[in-house]
Amino acid sequence: MRSNYIRVMFVTNSLSGGGAERATNIVVNALHDSGIKVALVPINDGVRDLVEPKCEIFELKRQWQGGVFTLISAFISLQRTIWRWKPTIIVLNCDLPELLGSLSIGSHKLVAVEHATFPWTKRIQLGKIVRMLLEFRGARWVSVSNHLSIWQSKQIASVIKNAVISQPEYIEKKSIQVERLNFVGRLSVEKQPSWLVEIAKKTNLPARIIGDGILMEDLQESCKELNNLVEFLGYVSDPWEYFEDSDLLIVPSVFEGDGLVVVEALMRGIPILLSDIPDLRRFELPEINYCKSVDDFSRTILQNLVSLDKLKVSGDIVKNITSNRDPRFVAEKWIKLLKELRQIA
């Protein structure tokens, strides 16, 4: 067998739903276009993504948040897929793929991708066991940002940024009034979507929450007495098509990984306010774009209510942030790593 012969299988939570899933779909397409034999295995059942994978797809269709029996069934299905497709390398994205992949049987090499500052937050002990298994099996680590360290590992990870689809040329727009606040992302504790509701109350501005997750029902309940001040769109494949020039994006996260929502918004010239945390400070936006609290967000919005352009980030800063995220460039970095792993197999 030739040393450069590569069959790489990417395992993700689902076909859509978050930044890691979208980025994986983009990179498998770029690898496919580069001539690499690639397959995608989404574990959980779900809707299709805006980015349709061109490669072979083996959907395990596990019920989201299903019990232990659905987990066992998914593992058996994954193992059968591995035996049938015979990957030389398996790439694991996020907690669930790490769990199933760490138990997989075969001669394949494992690559695990660190997408979050604090992985395995809900199941720390299980996470420690999984990461120990991955270390024992000699898994190679990839980080999607140079600010992320690998939890439970001393390995120095290869840094390969998440790819994003290129957008039309950045256009500076004239001053306009803020007419709506927006949240885009997973409705989970670390994303802190409840702050958007509080900010809407304080500014008396309509707000829109785009995304789905475990906090959906709680958020909807908290908004019942607000006279439709907050609109819920749920999951949509392309949230940006709903944005107008008068929309402001709020990112109130407690912590972030790569921050793909921020990157994609900046590429589209969308005005933005970010939570003042180290994970988002690394973007080095102007001081006006960072807020420390609900009151701070509200105050900044009201102070710039008729001058939304002040909350936009200049094209030069955006260009610097989005460099090295072209799918072809990202694919080249992946191919280099995959060939290196294959040669030492």
Secondary structure, DSSP 8 states (H G I E B T S, - for coil): --TT--EEEEEES-SSSSHHHHHHHHHHHHHHHTT-EEEEEE-B-----SS---SEE----B-TT--HHHHHHHHHHHHHHHHHH--SEEEEESHHHHHHHHT--SS-EEEEEE--SSTTSS-HHHHHHHHHHHHHTT-EEEESSTT---TT-----EE--------S-----------EEEEES--SGGG-THHHHHHHHHHT--EEEE--STTHHHHHHHTTTSTT-EEEEE--S-GGGG--TTEEEEE--S--SS-HHHHHHHHTT--EEEE--HHHHTT---GGGEESSHHHHHHHHHHTTT-GGGGS--HHHHHHHTTT--HHHHHHHHHHHHHHHHHT-
